[in-house]
Amino acid sequence: MKLVHAEIEYLAEDGTKIHSDICPKDCDPSNLTEAHYKKYLHVCLEEWLNKSKGTCGFYIRDENYVFDCERQERLLLFRYVYKKHYKLRITILTLLLTFSLWTNFLFLCGWLY
């Protein structure tokens, strides 16, 4: 017998992974059609739609399908750090530009060969 696996997974604003297994009883595919389980899935889907901002996923799959959120976690963390350190990025770019301008000036004056 094939088993069914269901999960909801998304990344919170701070990059924390929210994960819940929402499998049917005994992971049995025949339990997918139970009315209370269907309502539960709808509640979980609403949570994902309202909180995920499109990260990770909501899925029901057979036992052999693999779902991985790791790539999206790295991307969200990069975006978080990138936004948080805006002033540092500007400072580094300013220093690089200043160094480049001074190097060109010294070269044009003949002081740097």
C-alpha positions in Angstrom: 0.0 0.0 0.0 1.3 3.5 -0.9 1.3 6.0 1.9 0.2 9.6 1.7 2.2 12.5 3.3 0.9 16.0 3.8 2.7 19.1 5.1 2.4 22.8 5.5 5.7 24.7 5.6 6.5 28.4 5.3 9.1 30.9 6.5 8.1 33.5 9.0 9.3 37.2 8.7 12.4 36.5 10.7 13.4 33.5 8.6 12.1 30.8 11.1 10.7 27.8 9.4 7.1 26.9 10.4 6.4 23.2 9.7 3.5 20.9 10.4 2.8 17.4 9.3 -0.9 17.2 8.4 -1.2 13.6 7.2 -4.5 11.7 7.1 -5.0 9.1 9.8 -2.4 6.3 9.4 -1.2 8.1 6.3 -3.7 6.0 4.4 -4.9 7.4 1.1 -8.4 6.1 1.8 -8.7 8.5 4.7 -8.2 11.5 2.4 -11.9 11.7 1.7 -13.1 12.0 5.3 -15.2 15.2 5.8 -13.4 16.4 8.9 -10.0 15.8 7.3 -11.0 17.9 4.3 -12.1 20.7 6.6 -8.8 20.5 8.4 -6.9 20.7 5.1 -8.8 23.8 4.2 -7.9 25.5 7.5 -4.2 24.6 6.9 -4.3 25.9 3.4 -5.8 29.2 4.6 -2.9 29.5 7.1 -0.4 28.9 4.4 -2.1 31.4 2.1 -2.3 34.1 4.8 1.2 33.7 6.3 3.6 32.2 3.8 4.1 35.0 1.3 4.7 32.2 -1.2 7.5 30.6 0.6 7.9 26.8 0.8 4.6 25.0 0.3 1.4 23.3 1.2 1.3 19.8 -0.3 -0.2 16.4 -0.2 2.0 13.8 -1.8 2.8 10.1 -2.0 5.5 8.8 0.2 8.2 8.9 -2.5 8.0 12.6 -3.4 10.6 14.8 -1.7 9.9 18.4 -0.8 12.7 20.7 0.3 12.5 24.3 1.6 16.2 24.8 2.2 16.8 26.9 -1.0 14.1 29.3 0.0 15.4 29.5 3.5 18.8 30.6 2.2 17.2 33.2 -0.1 15.0 34.7 2.6 17.9 34.9 5.0 20.0 36.6 2.4 17.2 39.1 1.8 16.8 39.7 5.5 20.6 40.4 6.0 20.7 42.4 2.8 17.9 44.8 4.0 19.2 44.9 7.6 22.8 46.0 6.6 21.9 48.7 4.0 24.2 51.3 5.6 27.1 48.9 5.6 26.6 48.1 1.9 26.6 51.8 1.1 29.7 52.4 3.1 31.6 49.6 1.4 30.5 50.8 -2.0 31.6 54.4 -1.2 35.0 53.2 0.0 35.5 51.1 -3.2 34.5 54.0 -5.4 36.8 56.4 -3.5 39.7 54.0 -3.8 39.1 53.6 -7.5 39.0 57.3 -8.1 42.2 57.9 -6.1 43.9 55.1 -7.9 42.9 56.6 -11.3 44.0 60.1 -10.1 47.4 58.9 -9.0 47.9 56.9 -12.2 47.0 59.9 -14.3 49.4 62.2 -12.4 52.2 59.7 -12.9 52.6 58.9 -9.3 51.4 55.3 -9.7 52.8 53.1 -12.4 
